[in-house]
Amino acid sequence: MRSINVQISEVEYNAFGFLKDNIPFSEFADLIERQMARQALRRCVSLADSQGLSNMSIDEINSEINAVRNCKK
């Protein structure tokens, strides 16, 4: 088995949710993937806010979806 050493700041260590210094690669990859998903979600929410999409009702959203689907037919 091989080992690698990755250095990160204390802030990053806490933000990624590491609980110990030595972890299996699968756990490391899972923690990184979760953090990246959180960051992507934050960007999506920010973009939705800036475009006025976050205030849409479920009926407005469904209407938009149906309009796109009908254009494809």
PDB file of N, CA, C, O and CB in Angstrom:
ATOM      1  N   MET A   1       0.853  -1.174   0.000  1.00  0.00           N
ATOM      2  CA  MET A   1       0.000   0.000   0.000  1.00  0.00           C
ATOM      3  C   MET A   1       0.893   1.229   0.000  1.00  0.00           C
ATOM      4  O   MET A   1       1.947   1.235   0.636  1.00  0.00           O
ATOM      5  CB  MET A   1      -0.968   0.002   1.223  1.00  0.00           C
ATOM      6  N   ARG A   2       0.483   2.257  -0.701  1.00  0.00           N
ATOM      7  CA  ARG A   2       1.246   3.501  -0.780  1.00  0.00           C
ATOM      8  C   ARG A   2       0.557   4.566   0.059  1.00  0.00           C
ATOM      9  O   ARG A   2      -0.645   4.490   0.312  1.00  0.00           O
ATOM     10  CB  ARG A   2       1.396   3.974  -2.252  1.00  0.00           C
ATOM     11  N   SER A   3       1.321   5.551   0.483  1.00  0.00           N
ATOM     12  CA  SER A   3       0.798   6.677   1.251  1.00  0.00           C
ATOM     13  C   SER A   3       1.211   7.966   0.577  1.00  0.00           C
ATOM     14  O   SER A   3       2.263   8.040  -0.057  1.00  0.00           O
ATOM     15  CB  SER A   3       1.297   6.642   2.715  1.00  0.00           C
ATOM     16  N   ILE A   4       0.374   8.980   0.718  1.00  0.00           N
ATOM     17  CA  ILE A   4       0.728  10.323   0.265  1.00  0.00           C
ATOM     18  C   ILE A   4       0.480  11.288   1.409  1.00  0.00           C
ATOM     19  O   ILE A   4      -0.307  11.011   2.314  1.00  0.00           O
ATOM     20  CB  ILE A   4      -0.087  10.734  -1.004  1.00  0.00           C
ATOM     21  N   ASN A   5       1.151  12.409   1.360  1.00  0.00           N
ATOM     22  CA  ASN A   5       1.008  13.430   2.385  1.00  0.00           C
ATOM     23  C   ASN A   5       0.442  14.682   1.722  1.00  0.00           C
ATOM     24  O   ASN A   5       1.026  15.206   0.773  1.00  0.00           O
ATOM     25  CB  ASN A   5       2.375  13.726   3.093  1.00  0.00           C
ATOM     26  N   VAL A   6      -0.688  15.157   2.220  1.00  0.00           N
ATOM     27  CA  VAL A   6      -1.322  16.357   1.684  1.00  0.00           C
ATOM     28  C   VAL A   6      -1.377  17.385   2.800  1.00  0.00           C
ATOM     29  O   VAL A   6      -1.845  17.095   3.902  1.00  0.00           O
ATOM     30  CB  VAL A   6      -2.753  16.053   1.116  1.00  0.00           C
ATOM     31  N   GLN A   7      -0.899  18.583   2.509  1.00  0.00           N
ATOM     32  CA  GLN A   7      -0.928  19.638   3.513  1.00  0.00           C
ATOM     33  C   GLN A   7      -2.044  20.626   3.185  1.00  0.00           C
ATOM     34  O   GLN A   7      -2.147  21.114   2.060  1.00  0.00           O
ATOM     35  CB  GLN A   7       0.440  20.363   3.590  1.00  0.00           C
ATOM     36  N   ILE A   8      -2.872  20.910   4.177  1.00  0.00           N
ATOM     37  CA  ILE A   8      -3.952  21.889   4.026  1.00  0.00           C
ATOM     38  C   ILE A   8      -3.973  22.771   5.271  1.00  0.00           C
ATOM     39  O   ILE A   8      -3.432  22.413   6.317  1.00  0.00           O
ATOM     40  CB  ILE A   8      -5.343  21.183   3.810  1.00  0.00           C
ATOM     41  N   SER A   9      -4.602  23.918   5.133  1.00  0.00           N
ATOM     42  CA  SER A   9      -4.693  24.833   6.271  1.00  0.00           C
ATOM     43  C   SER A   9      -5.678  24.289   7.310  1.00  0.00           C
ATOM     44  O   SER A   9      -6.475  23.395   7.025  1.00  0.00           O
ATOM     45  CB  SER A   9      -5.128  26.244   5.802  1.00  0.00           C
ATOM     46  N   GLU A  10      -5.605  24.835   8.487  1.00  0.00           N
ATOM     47  CA  GLU A  10      -6.519  24.446   9.570  1.00  0.00           C
ATOM     48  C   GLU A  10      -7.970  24.746   9.173  1.00  0.00           C
ATOM     49  O   GLU A  10      -8.878  23.970   9.472  1.00  0.00           O
ATOM     50  CB  GLU A  10      -6.155  25.190  10.887  1.00  0.00           C
ATOM     51  N   VAL A  11      -8.170  25.870   8.504  1.00  0.00           N
ATOM     52  CA  VAL A  11      -9.518  26.257   8.055  1.00  0.00           C
ATOM     53  C   VAL A  11     -10.065  25.220   7.081  1.00  0.00           C
ATOM     54  O   VAL A  11     -11.205  24.775   7.216  1.00  0.00           O
ATOM     55  CB  VAL A  11      -9.496  27.659   7.389  1.00  0.00           C
ATOM     56  N   GLU A  12      -9.249  24.835   6.095  1.00  0.00           N
ATOM     57  CA  GLU A  12      -9.673  23.824   5.128  1.00  0.00           C
ATOM     58  C   GLU A  12      -9.917  22.476   5.813  1.00  0.00           C
ATOM     59  O   GLU A  12     -10.883  21.779   5.504  1.00  0.00           O
ATOM     60  CB  GLU A  12      -8.619  23.671   4.017  1.00  0.00           C
ATOM     61  N   TYR A  13      -9.048  22.126   6.726  1.00  0.00           N
ATOM     62  CA  TYR A  13      -9.188  20.865   7.463  1.00  0.00           C
ATOM     63  C   TYR A  13     -10.556  20.795   8.126  1.00  0.00           C
ATOM     64  O   TYR A  13     -11.247  19.778   8.048  1.00  0.00           O
ATOM     65  CB  TYR A  13      -8.071  20.721   8.522  1.00  0.00           C
ATOM     66  N   ASN A  14     -10.937  21.884   8.776  1.00  0.00           N
ATOM     67  CA  ASN A  14     -12.236  21.932   9.454  1.00  0.00           C
ATOM     68  C   ASN A  14     -13.388  22.011   8.462  1.00  0.00           C
ATOM     69  O   ASN A  14     -14.421  21.371   8.661  1.00  0.00           O
ATOM     70  CB  ASN A  14     -12.290  23.122  10.403  1.00  0.00           C
ATOM     71  N   ALA A  15     -13.221  22.796   7.388  1.00  0.00           N
ATOM     72  CA  ALA A  15     -14.288  22.964   6.405  1.00  0.00           C
ATOM     73  C   ALA A  15     -14.622  21.652   5.702  1.00  0.00           C
ATOM     74  O   ALA A  15     -15.786  21.377   5.409  1.00  0.00           O
ATOM     75  CB  ALA A  15     -13.893  24.016   5.380  1.00  0.00           C
ATOM     76  N   PHE A  16     -13.610  20.852   5.434  1.00  0.00           N
ATOM     77  CA  PHE A  16     -13.837  19.581   4.758  1.00  0.00           C
ATOM     78  C   PHE A  16     -14.351  18.498   5.700  1.00  0.00           C
ATOM     79  O   PHE A  16     -14.765  17.432   5.244  1.00  0.00           O
ATOM     80  CB  PHE A  16     -12.564  19.118   4.101  1.00  0.00           C
ATOM     81  N   GLY A  17     -14.330  18.748   6.979  1.00  0.00           N
ATOM     82  CA  GLY A  17     -14.881  17.806   7.943  1.00  0.00           C
ATOM     83  C   GLY A  17     -13.960  16.654   8.306  1.00  0.00           C
ATOM     84  O   GLY A  17     -14.432  15.591   8.709  1.00  0.00           O
ATOM     85  N   PHE A  18     -12.660  16.846   8.171  1.00  0.00           N
ATOM     86  CA  PHE A  18     -11.728  15.792   8.576  1.00  0.00           C
ATOM     87  C   PHE A  18     -11.785  15.632  10.091  1.00  0.00           C
ATOM     88  O   PHE A  18     -11.788  16.616  10.831  1.00  0.00           O
ATOM     89  CB  PHE A  18     -10.275  16.115   8.109  1.00  0.00           C
ATOM     90  N   LEU A  19     -11.829  14.390  10.540  1.00  0.00           N
ATOM     91  CA  LEU A  19     -11.885  14.114  11.962  1.00  0.00           C
ATOM     92  C   LEU A  19     -10.580  13.517  12.488  1.00  0.00           C
ATOM     93  O   LEU A  19     -10.343  13.480  13.695  1.00  0.00           O
ATOM     94  CB  LEU A  19     -13.032  13.181  12.256  1.00  0.00           C
ATOM     95  N   LYS A  20      -9.734  13.050  11.561  1.00  0.00           N
ATOM     96  CA  LYS A  20      -8.450  12.472  11.944  1.00  0.00           C
ATOM     97  C   LYS A  20      -7.459  12.703  10.817  1.00  0.00           C
ATOM     98  O   LYS A  20      -7.844  13.005   9.687  1.00  0.00           O
ATOM     99  CB  LYS A  20      -8.584  10.954  12.264  1.00  0.00           C
ATOM    100  N   ASP A  21      -6.188  12.559  11.132  1.00  0.00           N
ATOM    101  CA  ASP A  21      -5.129  12.867  10.166  1.00  0.00           C
ATOM    102  C   ASP A  21      -4.852  11.750   9.172  1.00  0.00           C
ATOM    103  O   ASP A  21      -4.404  12.023   8.058  1.00  0.00           O
ATOM    104  CB  ASP A  21      -3.872  13.188  10.894  1.00  0.00           C
ATOM    105  N   ASN A  22      -5.098  10.531   9.535  1.00  0.00           N
ATOM    106  CA  ASN A  22      -4.854   9.391   8.649  1.00  0.00           C
ATOM    107  C   ASN A  22      -6.179   8.735   8.298  1.00  0.00           C
ATOM    108  O   ASN A  22      -6.859   8.177   9.158  1.00  0.00           O
ATOM    109  CB  ASN A  22      -3.895   8.364   9.309  1.00  0.00           C
ATOM    110  N   ILE A  23      -6.536   8.811   7.015  1.00  0.00           N
ATOM    111  CA  ILE A  23      -7.803   8.227   6.566  1.00  0.00           C
ATOM    112  C   ILE A  23      -7.576   7.468   5.264  1.00  0.00           C
ATOM    113  O   ILE A  23      -6.636   7.760   4.525  1.00  0.00           O
ATOM    114  CB  ILE A  23      -8.890   9.328   6.377  1.00  0.00           C
ATOM    115  N   PRO A  24      -8.439   6.491   4.984  1.00  0.00           N
ATOM    116  CA  PRO A  24      -8.347   5.785   3.699  1.00  0.00           C
ATOM    117  C   PRO A  24      -8.677   6.739   2.549  1.00  0.00           C
ATOM    118  O   PRO A  24      -9.408   7.714   2.721  1.00  0.00           O
ATOM    119  CB  PRO A  24      -9.304   4.558   3.676  1.00  0.00           C
ATOM    120  N   PHE A  25      -8.124   6.435   1.378  1.00  0.00           N
ATOM    121  CA  PHE A  25      -8.352   7.288   0.227  1.00  0.00           C
ATOM    122  C   PHE A  25      -9.835   7.416  -0.092  1.00  0.00           C
ATOM    123  O   PHE A  25     -10.288   8.499  -0.462  1.00  0.00           O
ATOM    124  CB  PHE A  25      -7.608   6.751  -0.973  1.00  0.00           C
ATOM    125  N   SER A  26     -10.598   6.341   0.041  1.00  0.00           N
ATOM    126  CA  SER A  26     -12.028   6.391  -0.265  1.00  0.00           C
ATOM    127  C   SER A  26     -12.748   7.404   0.627  1.00  0.00           C
ATOM    128  O   SER A  26     -13.652   8.105   0.170  1.00  0.00           O
ATOM    129  CB  SER A  26     -12.658   4.999  -0.097  1.00  0.00           C
ATOM    130  N   GLU A  27     -12.351   7.480   1.887  1.00  0.00           N
ATOM    131  CA  GLU A  27     -12.947   8.459   2.804  1.00  0.00           C
ATOM    132  C   GLU A  27     -12.521   9.876   2.417  1.00  0.00           C
ATOM    133  O   GLU A  27     -13.329  10.804   2.445  1.00  0.00           O
ATOM    134  CB  GLU A  27     -12.538   8.156   4.269  1.00  0.00           C
ATOM    135  N   PHE A  28     -11.253  10.033   2.058  1.00  0.00           N
ATOM    136  CA  PHE A  28     -10.735  11.325   1.604  1.00  0.00           C
ATOM    137  C   PHE A  28     -11.504  11.798   0.372  1.00  0.00           C
ATOM    138  O   PHE A  28     -11.947  12.945   0.313  1.00  0.00           O
ATOM    139  CB  PHE A  28      -9.222  11.228   1.291  1.00  0.00           C
ATOM    140  N   ALA A  29     -11.661  10.911  -0.609  1.00  0.00           N
ATOM    141  CA  ALA A  29     -12.375  11.270  -1.835  1.00  0.00           C
ATOM    142  C   ALA A  29     -13.825  11.635  -1.541  1.00  0.00           C
ATOM    143  O   ALA A  29     -14.362  12.566  -2.142  1.00  0.00           O
ATOM    144  CB  ALA A  29     -12.318  10.118  -2.842  1.00  0.00           C
ATOM    145  N   ASP A  30     -14.461  10.917  -0.627  1.00  0.00           N
ATOM    146  CA  ASP A  30     -15.852  11.197  -0.259  1.00  0.00           C
ATOM    147  C   ASP A  30     -15.982  12.578   0.386  1.00  0.00           C
ATOM    148  O   ASP A  30     -16.902  13.329   0.063  1.00  0.00           O
ATOM    149  CB  ASP A  30     -16.380  10.115   0.700  1.00  0.00           C
ATOM    150  N   LEU A  31     -15.070  12.910   1.289  1.00  0.00           N
ATOM    151  CA  LEU A  31     -15.107  14.222   1.942  1.00  0.00           C
ATOM    152  C   LEU A  31     -14.889  15.345   0.938  1.00  0.00           C
ATOM    153  O   LEU A  31     -15.567  16.371   1.002  1.00  0.00           O
ATOM    154  CB  LEU A  31     -14.051  14.297   3.048  1.00  0.00           C
ATOM    155  N   ILE A  32     -13.962  15.169   0.021  1.00  0.00           N
ATOM    156  CA  ILE A  32     -13.703  16.176  -1.009  1.00  0.00           C
ATOM    157  C   ILE A  32     -14.923  16.317  -1.914  1.00  0.00           C
ATOM    158  O   ILE A  32     -15.334  17.430  -2.241  1.00  0.00           O
ATOM    159  CB  ILE A  32     -12.449  15.804  -1.842  1.00  0.00           C
ATOM    160  N   GLU A  33     -15.492  15.202  -2.312  1.00  0.00           N
ATOM    161  CA  GLU A  33     -16.671  15.228  -3.192  1.00  0.00           C
ATOM    162  C   GLU A  33     -17.842  15.957  -2.522  1.00  0.00           C
ATOM    163  O   GLU A  33     -18.525  16.756  -3.162  1.00  0.00           O
ATOM    164  CB  GLU A  33     -17.091  13.789  -3.571  1.00  0.00           C
ATOM    165  N   ARG A  34     -18.068  15.684  -1.257  1.00  0.00           N
ATOM    166  CA  ARG A  34     -19.159  16.362  -0.538  1.00  0.00           C
ATOM    167  C   ARG A  34     -18.937  17.871  -0.476  1.00  0.00           C
ATOM    168  O   ARG A  34     -19.866  18.650  -0.690  1.00  0.00           O
ATOM    169  CB  ARG A  34     -19.291  15.799   0.884  1.00  0.00           C
ATOM    170  N   GLN A  35     -17.700  18.279  -0.183  1.00  0.00           N
ATOM    171  CA  GLN A  35     -17.395  19.705  -0.093  1.00  0.00           C
ATOM    172  C   GLN A  35     -17.579  20.380  -1.449  1.00  0.00           C
ATOM    173  O   GLN A  35     -18.109  21.488  -1.528  1.00  0.00           O
ATOM    174  CB  GLN A  35     -15.960  19.920   0.419  1.00  0.00           C
ATOM    175  N   MET A  36     -17.148  19.722  -2.501  1.00  0.00           N
ATOM    176  CA  MET A  36     -17.314  20.285  -3.840  1.00  0.00           C
ATOM    177  C   MET A  36     -18.796  20.390  -4.205  1.00  0.00           C
ATOM    178  O   MET A  36     -19.207  21.352  -4.855  1.00  0.00           O
ATOM    179  CB  MET A  36     -16.568  19.427  -4.879  1.00  0.00           C
ATOM    180  N   ALA A  37     -19.588  19.417  -3.796  1.00  0.00           N
ATOM    181  CA  ALA A  37     -21.027  19.471  -4.051  1.00  0.00           C
ATOM    182  C   ALA A  37     -21.661  20.637  -3.292  1.00  0.00           C
ATOM    183  O   ALA A  37     -22.532  21.325  -3.825  1.00  0.00           O
ATOM    184  CB  ALA A  37     -21.699  18.140  -3.648  1.00  0.00           C
ATOM    185  N   ARG A  38     -21.229  20.858  -2.055  1.00  0.00           N
ATOM    186  CA  ARG A  38     -21.727  21.998  -1.281  1.00  0.00           C
ATOM    187  C   ARG A  38     -21.388  23.315  -1.972  1.00  0.00           C
ATOM    188  O   ARG A  38     -22.224  24.214  -2.064  1.00  0.00           O
ATOM    189  CB  ARG A  38     -21.141  21.981   0.141  1.00  0.00           C
ATOM    190  N   GLN A  39     -20.150  23.417  -2.458  1.00  0.00           N
ATOM    191  CA  GLN A  39     -19.736  24.640  -3.146  1.00  0.00           C
ATOM    192  C   GLN A  39     -20.545  24.852  -4.422  1.00  0.00           C
ATOM    193  O   GLN A  39     -20.934  25.980  -4.726  1.00  0.00           O
ATOM    194  CB  GLN A  39     -18.239  24.587  -3.475  1.00  0.00           C
ATOM    195  N   ALA A  40     -20.800  23.791  -5.164  1.00  0.00           N
ATOM    196  CA  ALA A  40     -21.596  23.894  -6.391  1.00  0.00           C
ATOM    197  C   ALA A  40     -23.024  24.320  -6.060  1.00  0.00           C
ATOM    198  O   ALA A  40     -23.612  25.138  -6.768  1.00  0.00           O
ATOM    199  CB  ALA A  40     -21.600  22.549  -7.155  1.00  0.00           C
ATOM    200  N   LEU A  41     -23.581  23.762  -4.983  1.00  0.00           N
ATOM    201  CA  LEU A  41     -24.929  24.140  -4.572  1.00  0.00           C
ATOM    202  C   LEU A  41     -24.990  25.611  -4.183  1.00  0.00           C
ATOM    203  O   LEU A  41     -25.934  26.314  -4.541  1.00  0.00           O
ATOM    204  CB  LEU A  41     -25.396  23.268  -3.408  1.00  0.00           C
ATOM    205  N   ARG A  42     -23.980  26.078  -3.447  1.00  0.00           N
ATOM    206  CA  ARG A  42     -23.935  27.506  -3.080  1.00  0.00           C
ATOM    207  C   ARG A  42     -23.882  28.390  -4.321  1.00  0.00           C
ATOM    208  O   ARG A  42     -24.549  29.423  -4.378  1.00  0.00           O
ATOM    209  CB  ARG A  42     -22.717  27.796  -2.180  1.00  0.00           C
ATOM    210  N   ARG A  43     -23.084  27.986  -5.321  1.00  0.00           N
ATOM    211  CA  ARG A  43     -23.008  28.763  -6.570  1.00  0.00           C
ATOM    212  C   ARG A  43     -24.355  28.760  -7.291  1.00  0.00           C
ATOM    213  O   ARG A  43     -24.770  29.787  -7.827  1.00  0.00           O
ATOM    214  CB  ARG A  43     -21.908  28.194  -7.500  1.00  0.00           C
ATOM    215  N   CYS A  44     -25.037  27.619  -7.309  1.00  0.00           N
ATOM    216  CA  CYS A  44     -26.354  27.527  -7.955  1.00  0.00           C
ATOM    217  C   CYS A  44     -27.366  28.422  -7.255  1.00  0.00           C
ATOM    218  O   CYS A  44     -28.136  29.124  -7.911  1.00  0.00           O
ATOM    219  CB  CYS A  44     -26.855  26.073  -7.960  1.00  0.00           C
ATOM    220  N   VAL A  45     -27.368  28.402  -5.939  1.00  0.00           N
ATOM    221  CA  VAL A  45     -28.291  29.245  -5.175  1.00  0.00           C
ATOM    222  C   VAL A  45     -27.989  30.712  -5.425  1.00  0.00           C
ATOM    223  O   VAL A  45     -28.905  31.516  -5.597  1.00  0.00           O
ATOM    224  CB  VAL A  45     -28.202  28.932  -3.667  1.00  0.00           C
ATOM    225  N   SER A  46     -26.716  31.065  -5.448  1.00  0.00           N
ATOM    226  CA  SER A  46     -26.324  32.444  -5.705  1.00  0.00           C
ATOM    227  C   SER A  46     -26.752  32.881  -7.099  1.00  0.00           C
ATOM    228  O   SER A  46     -27.269  33.984  -7.276  1.00  0.00           O
ATOM    229  CB  SER A  46     -24.814  32.608  -5.542  1.00  0.00           C
ATOM    230  N   LEU A  47     -26.542  32.027  -8.080  1.00  0.00           N
ATOM    231  CA  LEU A  47     -26.946  32.333  -9.449  1.00  0.00           C
ATOM    232  C   LEU A  47     -28.466  32.461  -9.550  1.00  0.00           C
ATOM    233  O   LEU A  47     -28.973  33.374 -10.202  1.00  0.00           O
ATOM    234  CB  LEU A  47     -26.438  31.251 -10.413  1.00  0.00           C
ATOM    235  N   ALA A  48     -29.181  31.556  -8.912  1.00  0.00           N
ATOM    236  CA  ALA A  48     -30.645  31.629  -8.922  1.00  0.00           C
ATOM    237  C   ALA A  48     -31.121  32.925  -8.287  1.00  0.00           C
ATOM    238  O   ALA A  48     -32.050  33.558  -8.788  1.00  0.00           O
ATOM    239  CB  ALA A  48     -31.253  30.425  -8.185  1.00  0.00           C
ATOM    240  N   ASP A  49     -30.490  33.324  -7.185  1.00  0.00           N
ATOM    241  CA  ASP A  49     -30.843  34.584  -6.538  1.00  0.00           C
ATOM    242  C   ASP A  49     -30.592  35.763  -7.464  1.00  0.00           C
ATOM    243  O   ASP A  49     -31.435  36.653  -7.583  1.00  0.00           O
ATOM    244  CB  ASP A  49     -30.056  34.758  -5.243  1.00  0.00           C
ATOM    245  N   SER A  50     -29.443  35.773  -8.116  1.00  0.00           N
ATOM    246  CA  SER A  50     -29.085  36.910  -8.965  1.00  0.00           C
ATOM    247  C   SER A  50     -29.970  37.008 -10.205  1.00  0.00           C
ATOM    248  O   SER A  50     -30.134  38.092 -10.764  1.00  0.00           O
ATOM    249  CB  SER A  50     -27.631  36.807  -9.383  1.00  0.00           C
ATOM    250  N   GLN A  51     -30.538  35.887 -10.637  1.00  0.00           N
ATOM    251  CA  GLN A  51     -31.396  35.880 -11.821  1.00  0.00           C
ATOM    252  C   GLN A  51     -32.887  35.943 -11.476  1.00  0.00           C
ATOM    253  O   GLN A  51     -33.737  35.907 -12.366  1.00  0.00           O
ATOM    254  CB  GLN A  51     -31.119  34.641 -12.643  1.00  0.00           C
ATOM    255  N   GLY A  52     -33.197  36.037 -10.185  1.00  0.00           N
ATOM    256  CA  GLY A  52     -34.597  36.118  -9.765  1.00  0.00           C
ATOM    257  C   GLY A  52     -35.336  34.797  -9.803  1.00  0.00           C
ATOM    258  O   GLY A  52     -36.564  34.772  -9.718  1.00  0.00           O
ATOM    259  N   LEU A  53     -34.611  33.701  -9.930  1.00  0.00           N
ATOM    260  CA  LEU A  53     -35.259  32.391 -10.016  1.00  0.00           C
ATOM    261  C   LEU A  53     -35.649  31.826  -8.658  1.00  0.00           C
ATOM    262  O   LEU A  53     -36.534  30.975  -8.568  1.00  0.00           O
ATOM    263  CB  LEU A  53     -34.352  31.421 -10.714  1.00  0.00           C
ATOM    264  N   SER A  54     -35.002  32.289  -7.619  1.00  0.00           N
ATOM    265  CA  SER A  54     -35.258  31.718  -6.297  1.00  0.00           C
ATOM    266  C   SER A  54     -36.620  32.129  -5.752  1.00  0.00           C
ATOM    267  O   SER A  54     -37.095  31.555  -4.772  1.00  0.00           O
ATOM    268  CB  SER A  54     -34.168  32.140  -5.326  1.00  0.00           C
ATOM    269  N   ASN A  55     -37.252  33.117  -6.379  1.00  0.00           N
ATOM    270  CA  ASN A  55     -38.562  33.577  -5.916  1.00  0.00           C
ATOM    271  C   ASN A  55     -39.714  32.943  -6.686  1.00  0.00           C
ATOM    272  O   ASN A  55     -40.877  33.260  -6.433  1.00  0.00           O
ATOM    273  CB  ASN A  55     -38.648  35.080  -6.031  1.00  0.00           C
ATOM    274  N   MET A  56     -39.405  32.053  -7.620  1.00  0.00           N
ATOM    275  CA  MET A  56     -40.443  31.423  -8.426  1.00  0.00           C
ATOM    276  C   MET A  56     -41.237  30.415  -7.591  1.00  0.00           C
ATOM    277  O   MET A  56     -40.681  29.702  -6.756  1.00  0.00           O
ATOM    278  CB  MET A  56     -39.824  30.732  -9.654  1.00  0.00           C
ATOM    279  N   SER A  57     -42.541  30.376  -7.836  1.00  0.00           N
ATOM    280  CA  SER A  57     -43.380  29.375  -7.176  1.00  0.00           C
ATOM    281  C   SER A  57     -43.226  28.051  -7.908  1.00  0.00           C
ATOM    282  O   SER A  57     -42.692  28.007  -9.016  1.00  0.00           O
ATOM    283  CB  SER A  57     -44.877  29.822  -7.142  1.00  0.00           C
ATOM    284  N   ILE A  58     -43.692  26.977  -7.293  1.00  0.00           N
ATOM    285  CA  ILE A  58     -43.604  25.662  -7.919  1.00  0.00           C
ATOM    286  C   ILE A  58     -44.422  25.638  -9.206  1.00  0.00           C
ATOM    287  O   ILE A  58     -44.044  24.957 -10.159  1.00  0.00           O
ATOM    288  CB  ILE A  58     -44.088  24.564  -6.952  1.00  0.00           C
ATOM    289  N   ASP A  59     -45.528  26.362  -9.253  1.00  0.00           N
ATOM    290  CA  ASP A  59     -46.338  26.426 -10.472  1.00  0.00           C
ATOM    291  C   ASP A  59     -45.592  27.138 -11.593  1.00  0.00           C
ATOM    292  O   ASP A  59     -45.667  26.721 -12.749  1.00  0.00           O
ATOM    293  CB  ASP A  59     -47.665  27.137 -10.193  1.00  0.00           C
ATOM    294  N   GLU A  60     -44.874  28.207 -11.264  1.00  0.00           N
ATOM    295  CA  GLU A  60     -44.083  28.914 -12.265  1.00  0.00           C
ATOM    296  C   GLU A  60     -42.950  28.025 -12.786  1.00  0.00           C
ATOM    297  O   GLU A  60     -42.655  28.021 -13.981  1.00  0.00           O
ATOM    298  CB  GLU A  60     -43.513  30.216 -11.675  1.00  0.00           C
ATOM    299  N   ILE A  61     -42.329  27.284 -11.890  1.00  0.00           N
ATOM    300  CA  ILE A  61     -41.248  26.373 -12.289  1.00  0.00           C
ATOM    301  C   ILE A  61     -41.794  25.301 -13.220  1.00  0.00           C
ATOM    302  O   ILE A  61     -41.207  25.021 -14.265  1.00  0.00           O
ATOM    303  CB  ILE A  61     -40.584  25.721 -11.047  1.00  0.00           C
ATOM    304  N   ASN A  62     -42.922  24.700 -12.840  1.00  0.00           N
ATOM    305  CA  ASN A  62     -43.529  23.662 -13.683  1.00  0.00           C
ATOM    306  C   ASN A  62     -43.946  24.218 -15.037  1.00  0.00           C
ATOM    307  O   ASN A  62     -43.826  23.532 -16.052  1.00  0.00           O
ATOM    308  CB  ASN A  62     -44.739  23.046 -12.982  1.00  0.00           C
ATOM    309  N   SER A  63     -44.427  25.437 -15.059  1.00  0.00           N
ATOM    310  CA  SER A  63     -44.795  26.083 -16.319  1.00  0.00           C
ATOM    311  C   SER A  63     -43.584  26.259 -17.230  1.00  0.00           C
ATOM    312  O   SER A  63     -43.664  26.016 -18.434  1.00  0.00           O
ATOM    313  CB  SER A  63     -45.445  27.440 -16.048  1.00  0.00           C
ATOM    314  N   GLU A  64     -42.466  26.683 -16.652  1.00  0.00           N
ATOM    315  CA  GLU A  64     -41.226  26.837 -17.421  1.00  0.00           C
ATOM    316  C   GLU A  64     -40.759  25.488 -17.967  1.00  0.00           C
ATOM    317  O   GLU A  64     -40.349  25.391 -19.124  1.00  0.00           O
ATOM    318  CB  GLU A  64     -40.121  27.469 -16.546  1.00  0.00           C
ATOM    319  N   ILE A  65     -40.821  24.467 -17.148  1.00  0.00           N
ATOM    320  CA  ILE A  65     -40.409  23.123 -17.573  1.00  0.00           C
ATOM    321  C   ILE A  65     -41.286  22.647 -18.722  1.00  0.00           C
ATOM    322  O   ILE A  65     -40.783  22.141 -19.725  1.00  0.00           O
ATOM    323  CB  ILE A  65     -40.482  22.124 -16.392  1.00  0.00           C
ATOM    324  N   ASN A  66     -42.586  22.808 -18.579  1.00  0.00           N
ATOM    325  CA  ASN A  66     -43.511  22.379 -19.628  1.00  0.00           C
ATOM    326  C   ASN A  66     -43.284  23.149 -20.927  1.00  0.00           C
ATOM    327  O   ASN A  66     -43.372  22.573 -22.011  1.00  0.00           O
ATOM    328  CB  ASN A  66     -44.955  22.558 -19.164  1.00  0.00           C
ATOM    329  N   ALA A  67     -42.993  24.444 -20.826  1.00  0.00           N
ATOM    330  CA  ALA A  67     -42.742  25.244 -22.036  1.00  0.00           C
ATOM    331  C   ALA A  67     -41.513  24.730 -22.766  1.00  0.00           C
ATOM    332  O   ALA A  67     -41.518  24.653 -23.995  1.00  0.00           O
ATOM    333  CB  ALA A  67     -42.561  26.735 -21.680  1.00  0.00           C
ATOM    334  N   VAL A  68     -40.470  24.379 -22.044  1.00  0.00           N
ATOM    335  CA  VAL A  68     -39.260  23.844 -22.672  1.00  0.00           C
ATOM    336  C   VAL A  68     -39.564  22.477 -23.299  1.00  0.00           C
ATOM    337  O   VAL A  68     -39.143  22.191 -24.420  1.00  0.00           O
ATOM    338  CB  VAL A  68     -38.104  23.727 -21.631  1.00  0.00           C
ATOM    339  N   ARG A  69     -40.280  21.665 -22.581  1.00  0.00           N
ATOM    340  CA  ARG A  69     -40.612  20.334 -23.117  1.00  0.00           C
ATOM    341  C   ARG A  69     -41.440  20.450 -24.375  1.00  0.00           C
ATOM    342  O   ARG A  69     -41.223  19.697 -25.324  1.00  0.00           O
ATOM    343  CB  ARG A  69     -41.365  19.500 -22.077  1.00  0.00           C
ATOM    344  N   ASN A  70     -42.398  21.389 -24.408  1.00  0.00           N
ATOM    345  CA  ASN A  70     -43.258  21.548 -25.579  1.00  0.00           C
ATOM    346  C   ASN A  70     -42.493  22.069 -26.785  1.00  0.00           C
ATOM    347  O   ASN A  70     -42.855  21.768 -27.922  1.00  0.00           O
ATOM    348  CB  ASN A  70     -44.404  22.483 -25.260  1.00  0.00           C
ATOM    349  N   CYS A  71     -41.446  22.844 -26.556  1.00  0.00           N
ATOM    350  CA  CYS A  71     -40.607  23.353 -27.665  1.00  0.00           C
ATOM    351  C   CYS A  71     -39.816  22.236 -28.318  1.00  0.00           C
ATOM    352  O   CYS A  71     -39.479  22.322 -29.499  1.00  0.00           O
ATOM    353  CB  CYS A  71     -39.641  24.439 -27.162  1.00  0.00           C
ATOM    354  N   LYS A  72     -39.516  21.191 -27.565  1.00  0.00           N
ATOM    355  CA  LYS A  72     -38.705  20.088 -28.087  1.00  0.00           C
ATOM    356  C   LYS A  72     -39.525  19.163 -28.980  1.00  0.00           C
ATOM    357  O   LYS A  72     -38.956  18.401 -29.761  1.00  0.00           O
ATOM    358  CB  LYS A  72     -38.094  19.289 -26.936  1.00  0.00           C
ATOM    359  N   LYS A  73     -40.838  19.217 -28.879  1.00  0.00           N
ATOM    360  CA  LYS A  73     -41.704  18.295 -29.653  1.00  0.00           C
ATOM    361  C   LYS A  73     -41.888  18.766 -31.070  1.00  0.00           C
ATOM    362  O   LYS A  73     -42.581  18.115 -31.852  1.00  0.00           O
ATOM    363  CB  LYS A  73     -43.070  18.148 -28.990  1.00  0.00           C
TER     364      LYS A  73
END
